[in-house]
Amino acid sequence: MQIQSVNHPDAPHHPRPQRPVRLLLINPRFPESFWSFRWAVEKVLPRKRTINPPLGLATLAALCPPEWEVEIIDENIEAVPLKPEADIIGVCGMGAQFKRQRELLNYYRGQGFYVVAGGSFASLCPERFADLAHSVIAGEAEYIWPEFCRDFEQGRAKQRYQETGVVNLEDSPVPRFELLKLDQYTTISMQFSRGCPYRCEFCDIIVMFGRRPRTKTPVQIGKELDALRAQNICNVFFVDDNLIGNKKLAKELLRYLGDYQQQHDYQFNFGTEVSLNLADDEELLRLFRAANFSWVFIGIESPDEESLKETRKTQNMRKDILAAVQTIYAHGIDVLAGFIVGFDNDTLDTFEQQYQFITASGIQVAMVGLLTALPRTPLFERLEREGRLLPEAYHGDNTKLGTNFIPKRMDYQAMVNHYQALYRRLFSDRTIAARIRNKTRYMKRPVYKGEYTLRESMHIVGALFARGLLTGGPVRLLRFLRTLITAGPRVWPQIMVDWIAGLAMRDYIKRHFRNDLERERRLTQLTAARLRRRCATSVRRGALEVATYAGEVGTNLRVMLQGYVDRASYKKVARRLEKMLRRSTATLTLCIEELSEKQRPHLDHLLQRLAPYGDRVSIWVSERARPLLNIDSSVFHLLLDKKPTQAPAAG
Ligand code: SF4
C-alpha cells in the first residue's frame, strides 16, 4: 500500500497543542429531497429527526488516536456551533451537500480553525477543495486519516492525502456509534462491502471503490452489531452499494447474520442495496429472509432494454424485471428501487413506460431521477467529449428538477415537465393504493413485522390516520381500507409502511414541485407590497426592508430587519410570510442586522411560525446580533457567508 501525500506551500503551520487534540466532525445539512421522507419523520414517526446517521464520521472517529477528543455534529438533526472549542474541524459531504460543505469550510477557516474536507465528493473532486480546506482527505480513510493525525500532531499536516491503493476492509475499525445520537434516526447505517463488479456508465461507486468488492469479515460485523445492540437499535441499513457483489462472501455473511439473529431474538430488522440478480438465486433469497432482511433497494433504472444496453446495465437485461421483483416479494422482502429517465435512447414516451412499469411492479418507494452525469464517471467523460454538459448545473441529487447535460431525444424543458407529471401521477391516492395491491398480491408473508412497541405503534397509526388519511378525505380513507381488506392482517404493517412512504413522497411533491411560477411571482410580490404597506412606519424608518428577487428557481422574498421593529409589525410579518410559504414554493431570505433583548421574543415567535417551511428559509445574522440569537441550522438554512445582496439558494 503506497500512500501519496501532496505538500502544499500554503498549508498553515499548526504546532502540536499541549493537550489532547480536539476534533469536531460535521455532517452538513442535506437539501431536502425525496430521501428525507420529511413528512413521515416529522408527522408520524415518534422522536425521529432524520433517516440515517453519518456512518463515515463515526468510522473516522474510530481511526483517531485514542487520546483525541472527538465530537460529531450532524447538521441534519442539530445546529452547528458557531464558536466551537476545537483544534481541527472536519467537514464531510456528498455531492448533494457540496454547497453547504463549502459554506461551513469557508466559515470555520475564516474563524481561524484548521479545517479538513472529506467525504465522497472530496474524494471524486479533491481539486475543488484546494482553496477551501487546509487538508483534503481524498479517498477511503482507513490508511490516510491516521497519517493525517500523526502529521497534524507533529505540526506538518499536508494539503492533500490521496488514497491510491486498495484498502483492506478488515483494517476498518468498529465505528464509534456512541458519538452519534442514534435515537434520532429511523435507521442506523452499517457497511459490509465496498465496490461492485458491474460497470453502469453513470455510476461513481466503481470510480471510487473499484469493481472488485472488498468486504469486512462476518466477525467484524458481529462486533458492530454488538455495539448497536448495546444502544437498543433495531433498524439497520447495510449501506453497501451492492451487498451481493461477491455472492460467495455475501452468503457467508448472511449465514452468520441468520445465526446472530437467532441468538439475539431477531432484534434487528435489516435493509440493503443489491443488484437485480438477487432474484435469480433461491438460496440467496432464503438466506436474506432468514437473516431478517425486510427490504432491498435495487437500481432497476429502466424497463427499456435499449436504455439498459446503452448504460451498460447488463445485469438487468434479458430478464423479466417484473417477474424478478415479484419473486423477491414472494420471499417476503420489499423492493425499493431507483429509476432513471434521460438516456440517449429515451424519449418523452419513456415516462409513460416507466409509469406503467412502476405501477405494475407495486414498488412504492420509486426513486425516479433524471439521468445526471457525476464527475469522473464514464458518462461524464462521454458527454464532455460530445460537448453536451451544462456548466455549473451539477447538484448531485438526481431526484431534483433538472439535470446537467443536454438530452438527446427530448427537449430539456419538456423532459422536466414530463418528469414532474410522472411523479404527480405516481403519488396520486389511486396509484399509491394500486401499487400496494399489486405488491401484496405476491407478498403474503412479509419479513417486516414492525419494530415499535405497542404504544409507539398506536401513536404511528393514530398519526397516519389524523395527519395523512383523514386529511385526504373519504375517498383516500376508502382506498386505504381497501388495501387492508384485500390483504391478510399479516401484511398490514407493510401496508402501513407503504402508505406512510407514499404520503411522505406526495407531501414532498406538493411542497417542492412548482406548479405555476408566474402565480408564485405574483404572490411573492403581493406579499412584499402588503408588508411594506402594513408596516409602513418601520419601512419608512429603514428598520424593515422588503424586496423580491428572481431566485435559482422561482422567486425569492428578502426581508431585512435592521432597526427597531415593534411587536405588532413582527406579528404582521410573521402572518404574511407564513401565508406566502404555505401557499407557494417560494423561498425566503431573512437578514437580521439589528436585534435588541426586547425584540428577541418577537423574533422567536416569527421563527416558530416559519420553522415548518425551514427548508425554504435562509437566515443571515450579523456579528452584532449573533450573541442574542440561536438559529437552529438543522431547521433553517443559516447563511454563514457575507450578507446576501441577492437571493441565495435555500438549502
Ligand atoms: S449495479 Fe449499482 S453500484 Fe454496481 S455499477 Fe451499477 S449502479 Fe454502480
Boltz pocket constraint, residues with backbone or C-beta under 6 A from the ligand:
constraints:
  - pocket:
      binder: B
      contacts: [[A, 196], [A, 197], [A, 198], [A, 199], [A, 200], [A, 203], [A, 204], [A, 205], [A, 206], [A, 241], [A, 242], [A, 275], [A, 299]]
      max_distance: 6.0
